[in-house]
């Protein structure tokens, strides 16, 4: 068996096949609404983050599970085209995860999704060397048992663990103490801590679980982070928004890129916000993964949304 190569970041988590359906406005109950197109595109939180990191020059590895359908072939072909080292396990007789995403003229999305239970990544599916031969581990926490095993291996080797949590999945309590950089959607810190104010909930979650950093992404309001000593805030950039699908995935990729470059925290947040904003100018989770010079140009010259903090 050949040795596992070294990579910069390994991602363990979701992939999805998204059917993007642009509409003028979200349909009311009982109505008929014309749609302009239907685009079938690869997505998924961790899978998309790894694709973005690869596009910026990092060496990446993705670990996930697919069905035995055409969607699985789409993912395999796309990862191979982009050069992501991929370990896609197959659930036989099972469809891959699929989502139908309605995108209105303001770029806001409504997601209808289906994931067969047989697609759950199991601890036995993982190879320890996939995790240990990486400089960072990225998780979404969906399949918490497998994510917890991967995070335990990473922690034992001093490998930083980054997590993108948009939901508190069953068993997440065992995973939270193993996360170094916990970057969640707006509501998660409050749901964990019982504090509605992020200026209270982010420190409370960090203190409870021992993370190096807790942060919440806030859409057009940017991101607020707490490092144990102070808050760091970065406002979002103004762009011509076409579709917000994948913005959070690309934000996390941008954060990981900055982390592995050794950038100061404020710079990591700025880069992540700029990358996420630019992705919203295209259709799909990977609508516009901008090249580094374009991201740098937006950071240097772009207009910001009003500061929320």
Helices and strands as residue ranges (DSSP letters): E 7-12, E 16-22, E 39-43, H 45-55, E 60-66, H 70-82, E 85-90, E 98-103, E 109-114, G 117-119, G 123-125, H 128-132, E 134-139, H 144-156, E 160-165, H 172-176, E 181-185, H 188-193, H 198-209, E 213-217, G 219-221, E 223-226, E 231-234, H 247-261, H 265-279, H 292-301
